[in-house]
Amino acid sequence: MRKFIFTLAALAVMTTACTTKQQTTGIDLANLDTTVVPQNDFYQFACGGWMANNPLTPEYSRFGSFDKLGLNNLEQVNGLIQEIAEKNHPQGSIAQKIGDMYNMAMDTARRDQEGIEPVRQTLEEIKNISSRDELSRVLGAAMDFQLWAMYVDADAMNSSMNIMNEYQAGFSLGEKEYYIDEDEHTRSIRDAYVKYVEKMFSLFGFDNAAEKAQTILRLETRLAKAAYSNVELRDPQANYNKMSIAELQELVPQVDWKVYFEALGVELDSISIGQIPHLQEAGKMLAEEPLEDLKTLFSWQVIEGAASYLTTEIYMTSFDFYGKVLSGREEPSPLWKRAVGIVNGTLGEAVGQMYVKKYFPEENKARMLALVKNLQKALGIRIENLAWMSDETKAKALEKLNAITIKIGYPDTWRDYTALDINPEDTYYANLERAAKFEQDYSLSFLGKPVDKTKWYMTPQTVNAYYNPSSNEICFPAGILQYPFFDMAADDAFNYGAIGVVIGHEMTHGFDDQGCQFDKDGNMVNWWTAEDKAAFDARTKVMEEAFNKIEVAPGVHANGAFTLGENIADHGGLQVSYLAFTLNEEYKPEAERLQTRDGFTPAQRFFLAYANVWAGNIRPEEILNRTKSDPHSLGRWRVNGALPQINAWYEAWNVTEESPMYIKPEERVSIW
């Protein structure tokens, strides 16, 4: 399932009009690599010390500033959960559910003893499917296997109402490129995948495991070839195809959709199909492929879905492929981290309520709101001054900007987990199945109802942030509102360079190549003149082509079209936050602008703080993996690819034509 929510993973609270003389710079000089000339490689200069001081451990394929803060949050949450898990609590209470879920996640000895028994019944049910006539009902009722995904979300053309949405699924490697690309690395991934599938089928007691592995690759490749690429998935118009159920029946006649939705437990008269070619191909597969092969695929999806929650041997077999082969990790995360992740995944807001009570001061919310308003004002100024945009479109853009909803810290109303049954007498897997059904029922409960504008799409303890175009909202969970994104003791140069850019980033998502297709109310409606949209597209094309030129690994280039939205948001975030910073009263006097602290001017510290947000180390395998799968550019290029497009960076660091990072002014990106 893919929802058009744009994330960054960065944010924090921030004060304004700080008195520089009473505050630190926030810059840790140990993060720098002063052997490097900043004008030659700004990322290495700003982050080289951090990278040397934070080498990759066997657990990680990538470890950066975000991950370091995430680890700190995880330890805080683990402390809260452990305190609960060590005591007995009344059955049905939130404490009982959190404690028992955590304890079951930690109990590998019990899982090793149970073996594959927790999934045996589901596998037997698949084995007993005797005819194609059963498939519509079986697929509607199943949570463990699907050829497509269904979820409830706002109608893109009527954002005040929820609708059923369909999304491509059914291929375990996730990205279609893994099935179709023919470079040596991708072929080696496919070969390793087939061996992994074969071993897993053997562990689950299936005969002819090698033959079944080839069947899986063949069927998943068929689905993947019909699927949209990651670039095609970025087109909101192409991924919205609203139709009646009668029209759906005509589009994909191989499925009895009335039976399917009855088994799913819903009534509906319309649906938005995400990727029509994929769904049609899935329908054809149901009619054309041997029933035994389809059952093999369903069995594989059950095995895959259960692999992390059964025996140690099964878990490690899965890790050996997804962890080692795909991303280069050497060891899995410690068990306690995985256990906290499970509790966060099943009772996230309940944990979040405890987290904010202990770790998020209430006054931070008000201060954060003030900072967001400053950035909102700065973006408005930049929109008003755009030379390439007409007054007519500017008015619409400003209207949308002023209508943005701001969510900070935590939701006003917490989720009710009363209906979630966590029972330690059952297997770990059975409890996770009930948790999945609880989430499915929660999602389906919104079908056909008005959109709940208070709903959050991240838990408060999450180290991230997002923009949601269907509700025109920006959200900054409490978990991200900490150093290195915000430092209460640091001056404005630091905080505007770090958290300020992140705020600007999320705001700019409302005006990137996807967000710009939604109006102030979150409806997918064109508010541009034809001339202005053409000018916008021409300017974003410069951004796309600039990132296409970046070589992320020998012979492998960044995908400028795939990462375009995030790169636009980074660019806008830098421009908007820098303007907001320069409008600060304490920055205006020339003496303040030229004053150095820790050896750097305020403008230089702004860009150092920004770069430090993206400090990190990454394995070669993960570079290749993320280039295929991540719409965000790699950390190095969110600095060295972004800053050469920013005029203020040249001025702050005296970057001249002799610098290898220099781009001619007329060739630089200029959008928001």
RAFENBEL-V691226 format. One record per residue. N is the residue number from 1. RES is the residue in one small letter. PSI is psi in degrees with one decimal (* if undefined). NEAR is the number of other ideal C-beta (glycine too) atoms within 10 Angstrom. D_FIRST is the distance of its C-alpha to the first C-alpha in Angstrom with 1 decimal. Layout:
N:RES:PSI:NEAR:D_FIRST, N:RES:PSI:NEAR:D_FIRST
This chain:
1:m:133.3:14:0.0, 2:r:120.1:17:3.8, 3:k:143.3:15:6.6, 4:f:71.3:23:10.0, 5:i:130.5:17:11.6, 6:f:120.8:24:14.1, 7:t:164.7:21:15.5, 8:l:-45.4:25:18.7, 9:a:61.9:23:19.8, 10:a:131.8:27:23.3, 11:l:161.9:32:25.5, 12:a:166.9:28:28.6, 13:v:161.4:28:31.4, 14:m:135.9:28:34.2, 15:t:163.5:17:37.7, 16:t:161.3:16:39.5, 17:a:45.6:10:43.0, 18:c:150.8:19:43.5, 19:t:108.4:9:47.0, 20:t:-41.4:18:46.7, 21:k:-19.6:10:49.9, 22:q:0.4:8:48.7, 23:q:159.5:19:45.3, 24:t:172.3:14:44.2, 25:t:-19.0:22:42.5, 26:g:-10.0:24:39.4, 27:i:123.1:25:39.6, 28:d:109.2:17:40.1, 29:l:-21.4:12:42.5, 30:a:-16.3:9:41.6, 31:n:-17.6:22:38.2, 32:l:156.0:23:40.2, 33:d:92.6:17:41.5, 34:t:-0.5:11:44.7, 35:t:-10.6:9:45.8, 36:v:141.2:15:43.4, 37:v:121.4:12:44.3, 38:p:-32.2:23:41.6, 39:q:-14.5:18:42.1, 40:n:-38.1:13:41.4, 41:d:87.1:19:38.2, 42:f:-36.1:26:37.1, 43:y:-47.3:23:34.2, 44:q:-40.0:20:36.6, 45:f:-46.6:22:39.2, 46:a:-29.7:28:37.1, 47:c:-5.6:28:35.0, 48:g:-38.3:18:37.1, 49:g:-42.4:20:38.8, 50:w:-44.9:23:35.6, 51:m:-40.4:21:34.3, 52:a:-34.3:12:37.6, 53:n:-9.1:11:37.7, 54:n:62.4:19:34.1, 55:p:155.1:9:33.9, 56:l:132.0:18:31.0, 57:t:165.5:11:31.5, 58:p:-21.2:8:30.4, 59:e:-25.2:15:27.4, 60:y:142.7:23:25.6, 61:s:-23.3:21:24.3, 62:r:139.2:20:24.4, 63:f:118.4:21:26.2, 64:g:-168.6:22:26.8, 65:s:-41.9:25:27.7, 66:f:-44.7:22:24.3, 67:d:-36.8:17:24.3, 68:k:-43.3:17:27.9, 69:l:-38.9:21:27.2, 70:g:-38.6:19:24.2, 71:l:-40.9:15:26.6, 72:n:-44.6:15:29.1, 73:n:-39.5:22:26.7, 74:l:-40.3:20:25.7, 75:e:-38.5:12:29.4, 76:q:-46.0:17:30.0, 77:v:-39.3:23:27.3, 78:n:-39.6:17:28.7, 79:g:-42.0:11:32.1, 80:l:-43.6:19:31.1, 81:i:-42.6:25:29.4, 82:q:-40.3:16:32.3, 83:e:-35.8:12:34.8, 84:i:-43.0:21:33.1, 85:a:-19.5:21:32.6, 86:e:-5.6:10:36.3, 87:k:162.8:9:37.4, 88:n:144.3:9:37.3, 89:h:156.1:15:35.8, 90:p:137.4:8:36.0, 91:q:132.0:12:33.6, 92:g:-11.6:12:30.7, 93:s:158.2:12:31.2, 94:i:-41.8:21:28.5, 95:a:-41.2:17:30.6, 96:q:-42.6:18:30.8, 97:k:-42.5:25:27.1, 98:i:-48.5:23:26.6, 99:g:-46.3:23:29.6, 100:d:-36.7:21:29.0, 101:m:-42.4:25:25.4, 102:y:-46.3:23:26.7, 103:n:-38.3:18:29.7, 104:m:-38.3:25:27.8, 105:a:-30.9:24:25.5, 106:m:-13.0:17:28.8, 107:d:77.2:15:30.5, 108:t:-28.0:14:30.0, 109:a:-41.8:9:33.4, 110:r:-40.8:13:32.3, 111:r:-38.5:20:29.2, 112:d:-36.3:14:31.5, 113:q:-37.2:10:33.8, 114:e:-23.7:15:31.3, 115:g:-131.7:16:29.9, 116:i:8.7:16:27.4, 117:e:-38.3:11:28.8, 118:p:-25.2:20:25.8, 119:v:-0.1:24:23.7, 120:r:-41.1:12:26.7, 121:q:-42.9:9:26.5, 122:t:-42.2:21:22.9, 123:l:-35.1:20:24.0, 124:e:-38.7:9:27.1, 125:e:-38.5:15:25.3, 126:i:-43.7:20:23.5, 127:k:-33.0:12:26.9, 128:n:-0.2:9:28.5, 129:i:123.0:17:26.4, 130:s:-13.1:8:29.4, 131:s:160.1:7:28.3, 132:r:-24.6:13:25.6, 133:d:-22.6:11:26.4, 134:e:-15.4:13:24.6, 135:l:-37.4:22:21.3, 136:s:-44.3:20:20.0, 137:r:-44.2:16:20.9, 138:v:-44.7:19:19.8, 139:l:-35.8:21:16.2, 140:g:-36.5:21:16.1, 141:a:-18.9:14:17.6, 142:a:142.1:17:15.8, 143:m:-20.6:14:13.4, 144:d:-17.1:19:14.3, 145:f:142.6:22:13.6, 146:q:154.3:16:11.6, 147:l:-10.5:24:11.7, 148:w:168.4:21:8.7, 149:a:148.0:14:6.2, 150:m:137.2:22:7.5, 151:y:157.4:17:7.4, 152:v:132.4:20:10.3, 153:d:174.4:23:10.9, 154:a:141.8:25:14.0, 155:d:122.1:21:15.2, 156:a:-24.0:23:15.4, 157:m:-4.6:13:19.0, 158:n:74.9:15:20.0, 159:s:-7.1:23:18.4, 160:s:-10.5:14:20.6, 161:m:145.5:14:19.0, 162:n:149.3:21:15.7, 163:i:157.6:21:14.3, 164:m:134.2:23:12.0, 165:n:145.4:23:9.1, 166:e:147.2:22:7.9, 167:y:145.2:22:5.5, 168:q:143.6:27:7.2, 169:a:-174.5:23:7.5, 170:g:-0.6:23:10.9, 171:f:120.0:25:12.4, 172:s:-26.7:21:13.0, 173:l:-7.9:21:14.0, 174:g:-52.1:13:10.7, 175:e:130.5:18:12.6, 176:k:-27.8:24:14.5, 177:e:-29.0:18:17.5, 178:y:-22.2:22:18.2, 179:y:-18.5:20:19.0, 180:i:-24.7:14:21.0, 181:d:146.0:14:22.8, 182:e:12.8:7:26.3, 183:d:161.1:12:27.5, 184:e:-42.0:8:29.2, 185:h:-45.6:14:26.7, 186:t:-38.7:18:23.7, 187:r:-37.7:12:26.0, 188:s:-34.0:11:27.0, 189:i:-45.7:22:23.4, 190:r:-42.4:17:23.0, 191:d:-43.9:12:26.4, 192:a:-34.4:15:25.5, 193:y:-43.9:22:22.3, 194:v:-42.4:14:24.4, 195:k:-39.2:15:26.9, 196:y:-46.2:20:24.4, 197:v:-43.0:24:23.0, 198:e:-46.0:19:26.7, 199:k:-39.5:18:27.7, 200:m:-42.4:22:25.0, 201:f:-38.4:23:26.0, 202:s:-43.0:16:29.5, 203:l:-28.2:18:28.8, 204:f:9.3:21:27.5, 205:g:17.6:11:30.6, 206:f:143.3:18:29.5, 207:d:161.1:8:32.2, 208:n:46.3:13:31.9, 209:a:-39.1:16:29.2, 210:a:-42.9:14:29.8, 211:e:-40.9:12:29.5, 212:k:-36.5:22:26.2, 213:a:-40.4:23:24.8, 214:q:-36.2:13:25.8, 215:t:-43.0:21:24.2, 216:i:-46.7:25:20.8, 217:l:-41.1:19:21.1, 218:r:-47.1:12:22.3, 219:l:-41.1:20:19.5, 220:e:-35.8:22:16.7, 221:t:-38.8:17:18.5, 222:r:-45.2:19:18.8, 223:l:-43.0:21:15.1, 224:a:-39.3:23:14.6, 225:k:-32.3:14:17.6, 226:a:-12.4:21:16.2, 227:a:159.6:24:12.8, 228:y:147.7:20:12.8, 229:s:169.8:15:14.0, 230:n:-30.8:20:12.7, 231:v:-44.1:14:15.5, 232:e:-32.2:15:14.6, 233:l:-14.9:20:11.1, 234:r:-1.3:21:13.2, 235:d:102.1:13:15.0, 236:p:-36.7:17:14.0, 237:q:-43.9:11:16.6, 238:a:-20.7:13:15.5, 239:n:14.0:22:11.9, 240:y:112.2:17:13.5, 241:n:81.4:17:15.4, 242:k:136.4:15:16.7, 243:m:163.0:15:18.9, 244:s:165.0:12:20.8, 245:i:-30.8:17:20.2, 246:a:-40.3:12:23.4, 247:e:-36.7:13:22.1, 248:l:-40.3:21:18.9, 249:q:-37.2:14:21.5, 250:e:-35.9:10:23.4, 251:l:-43.4:16:20.6, 252:v:79.4:20:19.5, 253:p:-11.9:13:22.7, 254:q:-14.5:15:22.1, 255:v:134.2:22:20.1, 256:d:95.7:16:22.0, 257:w:-28.1:19:19.4, 258:k:-44.4:13:21.9, 259:v:-41.5:18:22.1, 260:y:-51.5:21:18.4, 261:f:-28.9:19:17.8, 262:e:-42.2:15:21.0, 263:a:-33.2:16:19.8, 264:l:-23.4:20:16.6, 265:g:29.4:11:19.1, 266:v:157.0:16:18.4, 267:e:132.3:10:20.5, 268:l:155.7:17:19.4, 269:d:-8.1:9:21.1, 270:s:163.0:15:18.4, 271:i:152.5:20:14.8, 272:s:116.0:18:12.9, 273:i:130.1:23:11.8, 274:g:-59.2:23:9.6, 275:q:94.0:23:11.3, 276:i:-47.3:18:14.5, 277:p:-38.7:13:16.1, 278:h:-45.9:25:13.4, 279:l:-38.8:24:13.4, 280:q:-39.9:16:17.2, 281:e:-39.5:22:17.6, 282:a:-41.4:24:15.8, 283:g:-43.3:17:18.3, 284:k:-38.4:15:21.1, 285:m:-41.7:19:20.4, 286:l:-29.2:18:20.8, 287:a:-29.0:11:24.1, 288:e:-34.0:11:25.4, 289:e:146.8:17:24.5, 290:p:138.0:9:26.9, 291:l:-38.0:14:25.8, 292:e:-35.1:11:26.6, 293:d:-39.5:15:24.3, 294:l:-40.9:22:21.4, 295:k:-35.3:18:22.4, 296:t:-42.2:22:22.6, 297:l:-43.8:23:19.0, 298:f:-41.4:25:18.0, 299:s:-41.1:22:20.4, 300:w:-40.9:24:19.0, 301:q:-35.5:22:15.5, 302:v:-46.3:19:17.4, 303:i:-48.4:26:19.5, 304:e:-45.1:18:16.8, 305:g:-26.6:19:15.1, 306:a:-10.8:21:18.6, 307:a:-35.9:21:20.2, 308:s:-4.9:17:20.1, 309:y:15.2:22:21.6, 310:l:-133.3:25:24.6, 311:t:163.0:17:27.6, 312:t:-40.2:12:28.4, 313:e:-43.1:11:29.0, 314:i:-43.6:22:25.6, 315:y:-45.4:19:23.9, 316:m:-32.2:13:26.2, 317:t:-42.6:17:25.5, 318:s:-43.6:20:21.8, 319:f:-38.7:17:22.8, 320:d:-33.4:17:25.3, 321:f:-60.2:21:22.7, 322:y:-34.5:20:19.7, 323:g:-54.1:19:22.0, 324:k:-56.0:17:25.2, 325:v:-48.6:19:24.4, 326:l:-37.5:22:21.2, 327:s:-3.9:19:21.9, 328:g:6.7:19:25.6, 329:r:152.3:23:25.8, 330:e:-28.6:13:28.9, 331:e:151.4:12:28.4, 332:p:164.0:19:25.6, 333:s:149.6:16:25.3, 334:p:152.7:10:28.0, 335:l:-38.5:14:27.3, 336:w:-33.9:16:27.7, 337:k:-41.4:15:24.9, 338:r:-36.1:15:22.5, 339:a:-43.4:22:23.9, 340:v:-39.5:26:23.5, 341:g:-39.0:15:19.8, 342:i:-45.0:21:19.4, 343:v:-42.7:26:21.4, 344:n:-37.1:21:19.4, 345:g:-27.8:15:16.2, 346:t:-29.5:23:17.8, 347:l:43.2:24:20.3, 348:g:-47.3:19:19.3, 349:e:-29.1:19:21.0, 350:a:-42.6:21:24.0, 351:v:-40.5:24:24.4, 352:g:-35.5:27:23.9, 353:q:-40.1:18:26.7, 354:m:-39.0:20:29.0, 355:y:-49.3:25:28.0, 356:v:-29.7:21:28.9, 357:k:-35.5:12:32.0, 358:k:-33.5:10:33.3, 359:y:-2.4:18:32.0, 360:f:99.6:22:31.3, 361:p:136.9:13:34.5, 362:e:-34.6:9:34.3, 363:e:-21.2:9:36.3, 364:n:-31.5:21:33.6, 365:k:-45.2:17:31.5, 366:a:-40.2:10:34.3, 367:r:-38.6:19:35.0, 368:m:-41.1:24:31.4, 369:l:-39.6:14:31.4, 370:a:-40.8:13:34.6, 371:l:-43.7:26:33.2, 372:v:-42.5:23:30.2, 373:k:-38.2:14:32.7, 374:n:-42.0:22:34.7, 375:l:-36.8:28:31.9, 376:q:-42.1:19:31.1, 377:k:-42.9:14:34.7, 378:a:-40.8:24:34.8, 379:l:-38.2:28:31.8, 380:g:-41.6:16:33.7, 381:i:-43.2:12:36.8, 382:r:-39.6:17:35.1, 383:i:-45.4:19:33.7, 384:e:-30.2:13:37.2, 385:n:4.2:10:38.8, 386:l:123.3:17:36.6, 387:a:-23.4:6:39.1, 388:w:-4.5:13:36.7, 389:m:139.5:21:35.2, 390:s:159.8:14:37.2, 391:d:-34.2:7:38.1, 392:e:-47.5:13:36.2, 393:t:-35.7:21:32.8, 394:k:-42.4:16:33.8, 395:a:-40.9:13:34.4, 396:k:-40.1:19:30.9, 397:a:-43.9:24:29.5, 398:l:-35.6:15:31.7, 399:e:-42.5:12:30.8, 400:k:-44.0:21:27.1, 401:l:-45.2:18:28.0, 402:n:-15.7:10:30.2, 403:a:-1.9:14:27.7, 404:i:131.7:18:25.1, 405:t:137.2:13:24.4, 406:i:123.5:16:25.0, 407:k:127.9:22:23.6, 408:i:130.7:22:25.5, 409:g:-69.5:22:25.7, 410:y:159.0:21:24.3, 411:p:156.1:19:23.5, 412:d:-29.2:8:26.6, 413:t:131.3:10:25.5, 414:w:151.5:14:24.1, 415:r:150.0:17:21.8, 416:d:120.1:11:23.7, 417:y:18.8:21:23.2, 418:t:-41.1:9:26.0, 419:a:-6.7:10:24.1, 420:l:116.8:22:22.7, 421:d:113.1:16:25.1, 422:i:113.8:24:25.7, 423:n:108.8:14:28.6, 424:p:-11.8:16:30.1, 425:e:-23.4:7:32.0, 426:d:171.0:15:28.9, 427:t:159.0:19:27.2, 428:y:-46.3:22:24.8, 429:y:-40.1:21:22.1, 430:a:-38.5:17:23.0, 431:n:-39.0:25:22.6, 432:l:-34.5:23:19.1, 433:e:-42.2:20:18.3, 434:r:-36.8:17:19.8, 435:a:-40.2:20:17.8, 436:a:-40.1:15:14.5, 437:k:-36.5:14:16.1, 438:f:-43.5:17:17.2, 439:e:-40.5:14:13.8, 440:q:-45.7:16:12.6, 441:d:-38.0:12:16.0, 442:y:-46.1:15:15.7, 443:s:-47.0:16:12.6, 444:l:-22.5:18:14.2, 445:s:-18.4:12:17.5, 446:f:-7.6:18:16.6, 447:l:129.8:17:16.2, 448:g:5.6:16:19.0, 449:k:162.8:10:20.3, 450:p:147.0:10:21.0, 451:v:133.8:20:18.5, 452:d:103.3:12:19.7, 453:k:-12.9:14:20.5, 454:t:-7.6:11:21.5, 455:k:138.7:14:18.1, 456:w:145.5:23:17.1, 457:y:8.2:17:13.7, 458:m:151.4:22:15.6, 459:t:156.9:24:18.4, 460:p:-29.7:25:21.9, 461:q:1.5:28:22.5, 462:t:136.6:24:19.7, 463:v:84.1:25:21.2, 464:n:-179.2:20:19.1, 465:a:162.3:29:19.0, 466:y:160.1:23:16.8, 467:y:133.3:27:17.2, 468:n:110.8:28:15.3, 469:p:-30.3:26:16.5, 470:s:-18.9:21:15.9, 471:s:1.6:24:18.4, 472:n:56.9:22:20.3, 473:e:149.3:22:20.4, 474:i:141.6:26:20.8, 475:c:131.6:24:20.4, 476:f:95.7:31:22.4, 477:p:157.0:29:22.2, 478:a:-33.0:27:25.5, 479:g:-26.7:31:24.5, 480:i:-9.5:27:24.6, 481:l:59.1:27:27.9, 482:q:169.5:21:30.2, 483:y:139.9:20:32.0, 484:p:13.2:24:31.5, 485:f:-28.2:29:29.6, 486:f:140.2:26:32.3, 487:d:109.8:23:35.8, 488:m:-26.6:17:38.0, 489:a:-5.5:12:41.1, 490:a:163.0:24:40.3, 491:d:179.5:26:41.3, 492:d:-32.0:27:39.4, 493:a:-43.7:31:39.3, 494:f:-51.8:29:37.0, 495:n:-34.8:28:34.8, 496:y:-34.5:32:34.3, 497:g:-31.5:28:33.5, 498:a:-82.5:29:30.9, 499:i:-32.9:32:29.3, 500:g:-42.0:33:30.5, 501:v:-35.8:32:28.7, 502:v:-42.6:28:25.4, 503:i:-47.3:33:26.0, 504:g:-36.3:30:26.9, 505:h:-50.6:30:23.8, 506:e:-39.0:28:21.5, 507:m:-42.7:26:23.9, 508:t:-26.0:29:23.9, 509:h:-27.1:28:20.1, 510:g:-11.4:27:21.2, 511:f:17.8:22:23.3, 512:d:-170.8:27:21.5, 513:d:-21.0:21:20.7, 514:q:-51.7:21:17.5, 515:g:-29.9:22:18.7, 516:c:-8.5:24:22.0, 517:q:0.5:20:20.6, 518:f:143.4:25:20.2, 519:d:-171.9:18:23.4, 520:k:-24.2:18:24.7, 521:d:0.1:14:23.2, 522:g:12.1:25:19.6, 523:n:142.7:19:20.1, 524:m:81.7:19:19.3, 525:v:136.4:14:23.0, 526:n:124.2:13:25.2, 527:w:16.1:19:27.8, 528:w:148.4:19:29.3, 529:t:156.1:14:32.5, 530:a:-38.5:8:32.2, 531:e:-42.0:13:34.5, 532:d:-39.8:19:32.5, 533:k:-37.4:16:29.2, 534:a:-39.8:11:31.0, 535:a:-40.9:19:32.5, 536:f:-47.1:22:29.2, 537:d:-38.0:13:27.6, 538:a:-38.0:10:30.7, 539:r:-38.4:15:30.5, 540:t:-26.7:22:26.9, 541:k:-34.3:15:27.9, 542:v:-42.4:15:30.4, 543:m:-47.2:26:27.7, 544:e:-47.1:20:25.6, 545:e:-32.1:12:28.7, 546:a:-41.6:20:29.9, 547:f:-26.7:23:27.0, 548:n:-27.2:13:27.1, 549:k:-14.2:10:30.6, 550:i:125.8:18:29.6, 551:e:106.5:9:30.1, 552:v:-22.0:21:27.9, 553:a:161.4:14:29.4, 554:p:115.8:6:32.3, 555:g:1.3:9:31.4, 556:v:125.3:15:27.7, 557:h:155.8:13:26.9, 558:a:157.7:22:24.2, 559:n:95.5:22:21.8, 560:g:-31.6:22:23.0, 561:a:-40.6:19:20.6, 562:f:-39.8:24:17.4, 563:t:8.0:28:18.9, 564:l:-46.7:22:20.6, 565:g:-44.2:24:18.9, 566:e:-35.1:22:19.4, 567:n:-38.6:28:22.9, 568:i:-42.2:27:23.9, 569:a:-39.6:28:22.9, 570:d:-45.9:30:25.0, 571:h:-47.7:26:27.8, 572:g:-39.4:24:27.8, 573:g:-42.1:27:27.6, 574:l:-46.5:25:30.7, 575:q:-45.7:24:32.6, 576:v:-44.8:29:32.0, 577:s:-36.1:29:32.7, 578:y:-40.6:25:35.7, 579:l:-45.8:20:37.2, 580:a:-39.0:27:36.7, 581:f:-43.8:23:38.4, 582:t:-19.3:16:41.3, 583:l:-9.5:13:41.8, 584:n:138.9:19:42.4, 585:e:-39.1:10:46.1, 586:e:-15.8:17:46.9, 587:y:-22.9:20:45.7, 588:k:-43.1:10:47.9, 589:p:135.2:10:51.2, 590:e:-34.8:8:51.9, 591:a:-37.2:6:53.2, 592:e:-37.2:16:49.9, 593:r:-30.6:13:47.9, 594:l:-12.8:10:50.2, 595:q:135.5:13:50.6, 596:t:143.1:11:49.3, 597:r:133.3:17:48.1, 598:d:25.9:14:47.4, 599:g:2.8:12:48.4, 600:f:145.9:20:45.8, 601:t:165.5:16:45.8, 602:p:-42.6:26:43.3, 603:a:-40.1:21:41.5, 604:q:-39.3:22:41.4, 605:r:-32.5:25:40.0, 606:f:-49.4:29:37.3, 607:f:-29.6:25:35.9, 608:l:-42.5:29:36.6, 609:a:-40.8:27:34.5, 610:y:-48.3:30:31.6, 611:a:-39.6:29:31.9, 612:n:-24.2:26:32.1, 613:v:-30.8:25:28.7, 614:w:11.6:25:27.4, 615:a:138.3:25:29.9, 616:g:163.3:21:28.6, 617:n:149.9:20:29.1, 618:i:143.7:22:26.8, 619:r:152.6:17:27.3, 620:p:-39.3:13:27.7, 621:e:-37.4:19:25.0, 622:e:-29.9:20:22.5, 623:i:-46.2:18:23.6, 624:l:-39.5:20:22.6, 625:n:-49.3:23:19.3, 626:r:-29.3:19:18.3, 627:t:-30.9:19:19.8, 628:k:-32.9:19:17.3, 629:s:-14.7:15:14.2, 630:d:122.4:16:15.0, 631:p:-8.0:18:15.3, 632:h:140.8:20:18.1, 633:s:157.7:27:21.5, 634:l:151.3:23:23.3, 635:g:-44.1:23:25.5, 636:r:-38.5:22:28.7, 637:w:-12.0:19:27.6, 638:r:-10.2:22:26.4, 639:v:-66.1:26:30.1, 640:n:-19.4:21:32.1, 641:g:-27.6:25:29.9, 642:a:-45.5:25:29.7, 643:l:-35.3:24:33.2, 644:p:-8.4:20:35.3, 645:q:-3.3:21:33.8, 646:i:114.8:19:35.2, 647:n:-39.7:12:38.9, 648:a:-29.2:17:39.5, 649:w:-40.0:22:38.6, 650:y:-43.6:19:41.4, 651:e:-42.5:10:43.8, 652:a:-36.8:21:43.0, 653:w:9.2:21:43.4, 654:n:52.2:10:46.0, 655:v:123.5:19:43.9, 656:t:179.0:9:46.2, 657:e:-19.6:7:46.1, 658:e:-15.6:8:47.1, 659:s:135.5:18:43.7, 660:p:-14.5:10:41.4, 661:m:-3.5:18:38.5, 662:y:135.1:13:40.4, 663:i:134.8:15:39.0, 664:k:141.2:7:41.4, 665:p:-40.7:9:40.9, 666:e:-12.1:6:40.5, 667:e:-1.6:10:37.7, 668:r:153.1:16:35.6, 669:v:137.3:22:32.4, 670:s:105.4:16:33.2, 671:i:-88.9:21:30.5, 672:w:*:23:30.3
